[in-house]
Amino acid sequence: MCNWFAVTLWPEIEKGYLCALFFESMISVDAVTVEFNGSALFKDITFNINDNDRIALMGKNGAGKSTLLKIIAGVNKPTRGKVSAPKDAIIAYLPQHLLTNDTATVFEEASKAFGKIHEMKNQMEELNKQLETRTDYESDEYAKIIEQVSELSEKYYSIEEINYDAEVEKTLMGLGFLRSDFTRPTSEFSGGWRMRIELAKILLQKPDLILLDEPTNHMDIESIQWLEEFLINNAKAVIVISHDKTFVDNLTNRTIEVTMGRIYDYKAKYTHYLQLRKERREQQQKQFDDQQKEIADIQAFIERFKGTYSKTLQVQSRVKMLEKIEIVQVDEVDTSALNLKFPPAPRSGNYPVIAEGITKKYGDHVVFKDASVTIARGEKVAFVGKNGEGKSTFIKAIMGEIDFEGKLQVGHGAQIGYFAQNQASLLDGELTVFQTIDQIAFGDIRSKIKDILGAFMFSGDTIEKKVKVLSGGEKTRLAMIKLLLSPVNLLILDEPTNHLDIKTKDILKDALRDFDGTLILVSHDRDFLDGLATKVFEFGNKRIREHFEDINGFLRNKKMENLREIERTVK
């Protein structure tokens, strides 16, 4: 079997694994089965992973996507089956949730990606020193050292010579870090930024297969674009689980759907896969309907003639026929989608937000200076820009949570609904999921609470769970439902799509599109912003620039600006 060596990237939650596997075939998943308490999550899953494959692993929540990814990574073992790969293949895995408490600097931590290479060099130097001092030239020990040096040298000198520091710098900056961040300890960074450090370590390893579970959570638009281009141009093979439809469509060339304990493998991008899946299910439904008609005809014959002596053999024949029929399986369809609507927005003043000459500093650090922003009633605007450029800071100024220089006025009659990134932590942990929504629901919506909870993936026993035992993602979804049911006319959402799957995001997007109040969105999710925000405020270089275009128009122009910004940054 394979010899796994663990790289301690995430000691508190999970470990990342790089695997040297000793087989002579391509990377393959062979008859993998996972069972819990005698019930199969999936059974006899088999597929191959080829060089240049960019695979999107899709399926509804709970279908087993993350479990399958962990099995390929070697983090989990299947009940039956195996994963095999060529000799010396490296499989690198980035889980969805991770946490480190490392006190190394950002640059030092990222440089650990080359730890094995440096260790190999040090080992060679140590063995060569031993050869210089030993005189037992004819001994077995001396011959063994020579053999070790020869083997290490062959591996070491076969590695392409690179400037390790330059590679670390390029990768970290691509993922959104500034040079000034390189010497800061990782403990100063949030979980999202630590995730980027671990992602940098994986990318620097140049693995044969990269496994990514929701890599774009906590990443801004520019970093996601950089990651896309890096994976497309540099990665050998990739399997990704992601709820970012644009990211998946831009990156992948193959889609594997996990559903009802089995998989369907499409040589197609996500958008094309959706159409193929629809056609597949329509065909299954037709086969199922035809089969049910056949079964009904057989049963009718049996019922009609079961007491007729002359038809006894024919009746028995049809009974046996029924017993042998294998019922056509129709793939499950998520029927929980709900057309949610915000309550009608109470009328506000003409300009819910007017800011003139706003400046915010933290000590000597200027976040933005002399910024002026006007948002009219009914506008839907997006705040975009690199992390740390002041998007959330400006929202805190609107909410009156921080001091600032300048003038900011919230319009007459403004009723603000605010979803912060830490909104989940403000829920009452002693209430159940159902009680949390029941206490704010009113009117006809009260009869639909279970439907609404189901649309956001709360069903069955889950709705009776106390909030305090929910995962971070579940709390986020619950906080989002509360916001959906509150009558407001100025809605401010700070990264609302983190932890939401594609279906839930679509429900939220539809509700926001129909919202008749004013909307401010901070988001890195381009697909979510597409068709929703009609104006973009760009935060960067201590300024806030207003763009009278949608997110696609902004990105087309921004990409050209990025080239000039990179040239100005690199001196």
FENMOFEN-V209944 format. One record per residue. D_LAST is the distance of its C-alpha to the last C-alpha in Angstrom with 2 decimals. Layout:
d_last = (D_LAST	D_LAST)
This chain:
d_last = (49.87	46.16	44.67	42.29	39.79	38.33	34.77	35.07	32.35	34.54	37.31	38.64	39.20	38.76	37.41	35.16	36.75	35.62	38.70	39.77	42.84	45.35	46.93	47.22	46.70	43.88	42.75	45.75	47.31	51.02	53.73	51.83	53.97	53.30	56.29	56.71	60.27	61.74	59.83	57.26	53.80	53.37	55.49	55.11	51.60	50.61	47.62	45.25	41.45	40.12	36.85	34.64	36.75	34.96	37.78	38.25	40.86	42.79	45.93	47.24	46.60	48.80	49.16	47.51	43.99	42.26	45.20	44.88	41.16	41.94	44.64	42.37	39.90	42.82	42.58	46.01	48.97	51.11	54.84	55.38	53.38	50.33	46.76	46.22	43.38	42.72	42.50	39.22	37.90	35.39	35.86	33.31	34.29	32.63	35.43	35.59	36.04	34.49	34.00	32.61	33.08	30.82	29.37	26.56	22.97	21.19	19.26	22.57	24.54	22.42	22.50	26.28	26.07	26.12	28.86	31.56	29.75	29.15	32.74	34.00	32.40	33.86	37.20	37.29	36.62	39.38	41.83	41.20	41.97	45.20	46.13	45.67	48.05	50.66	53.70	55.47	54.40	57.22	56.81	55.72	53.03	51.43	51.57	50.02	47.02	46.54	46.71	44.09	41.69	42.27	41.67	38.47	37.15	37.89	35.94	33.00	32.50	32.95	29.75	26.83	24.51	21.10	18.14	19.33	16.49	13.98	16.69	17.21	13.63	13.57	17.05	16.72	13.88	16.02	18.90	17.42	16.32	13.53	11.86	14.30	17.06	16.71	18.82	21.30	24.68	25.65	28.74	26.84	26.11	28.64	30.39	28.32	25.02	26.79	27.88	24.31	23.76	26.93	25.90	22.68	25.03	27.27	24.70	23.34	26.98	27.29	30.90	33.64	34.42	32.43	34.64	33.17	35.34	33.96	30.25	29.08	30.86	28.53	25.55	24.07	24.11	20.49	20.84	24.18	22.86	20.23	23.12	25.38	23.17	22.54	26.29	27.36	25.22	25.22	28.21	31.55	33.83	33.53	36.16	35.15	37.18	35.69	37.08	34.15	35.92	32.94	30.93	34.02	34.78	31.31	31.15	34.72	37.24	40.14	41.84	44.20	46.33	48.13	51.30	54.78	54.27	53.14	50.24	49.76	47.21	45.82	43.68	42.11	39.30	40.15	41.30	43.55	44.80	46.03	48.21	49.47	50.29	52.22	54.20	54.86	56.29	58.42	59.87	60.53	62.19	64.43	65.44	66.12	68.23	70.20	70.80	71.95	74.41	75.71	76.14	77.93	80.30	81.10	81.72	83.94	85.99	86.39	87.49	89.89	91.65	91.26	94.96	96.24	97.89	97.44	93.66	93.16	91.43	89.15	88.22	87.48	85.39	83.27	82.90	81.50	79.26	77.81	77.20	75.20	72.96	69.33	67.95	64.96	61.93	59.99	56.41	55.87	54.41	52.75	55.23	53.85	51.58	52.66	52.12	51.11	51.02	49.95	52.83	53.04	50.60	52.43	51.67	48.94	48.02	46.25	42.82	42.42	38.99	38.01	35.02	34.21	31.40	30.69	28.20	27.74	26.22	26.58	26.52	23.30	21.64	22.01	22.72	23.53	24.68	27.50	27.93	31.05	32.55	36.00	37.58	40.99	43.92	43.86	40.18	38.28	34.58	31.63	28.93	25.83	22.21	20.24	22.20	21.88	21.27	24.88	27.22	29.72	29.34	30.47	33.38	34.41	34.50	36.82	38.94	39.23	37.89	35.28	35.18	32.89	32.79	34.14	36.87	37.37	40.70	42.08	44.67	48.41	49.95	46.71	47.48	44.29	43.96	40.89	39.60	37.01	35.25	37.67	40.66	42.44	42.84	44.92	47.72	51.10	51.28	55.08	55.66	55.96	53.82	56.80	57.59	54.04	54.40	58.15	57.85	55.68	57.12	59.67	61.96	62.06	58.83	60.76	62.57	59.31	57.58	58.02	56.75	53.64	53.02	53.59	51.02	48.47	49.72	52.19	55.62	58.63	58.64	55.01	56.08	58.24	55.49	54.46	50.97	50.14	50.45	48.20	44.81	41.65	41.58	45.27	44.84	42.03	44.33	47.20	45.21	44.27	47.99	48.85	46.42	47.89	51.32	50.53	51.34	48.23	46.82	43.16	41.65	38.27	36.99	33.95	33.10	36.76	36.52	35.35	38.34	40.16	41.24	41.16	44.76	44.34	41.17	43.11	45.94	43.66	41.87	45.27	46.42	43.38	43.75	47.34	46.56	47.77	45.84	42.24	39.52	36.04	34.24	31.18	30.61	28.21	31.16	30.78	34.33	35.73	34.06	35.08	38.22	38.20	35.59	35.97	33.19	29.69	27.98	24.24	22.75	19.04	16.75	19.88	21.92	24.72	25.01	28.34	28.64	32.20	32.10	32.73	30.25	30.27	29.50	26.68	25.13	25.48	23.50	21.03	20.12	19.02	17.05	15.35	13.78	12.32	11.28	9.45	7.61	6.93	6.16	3.82	0.00)
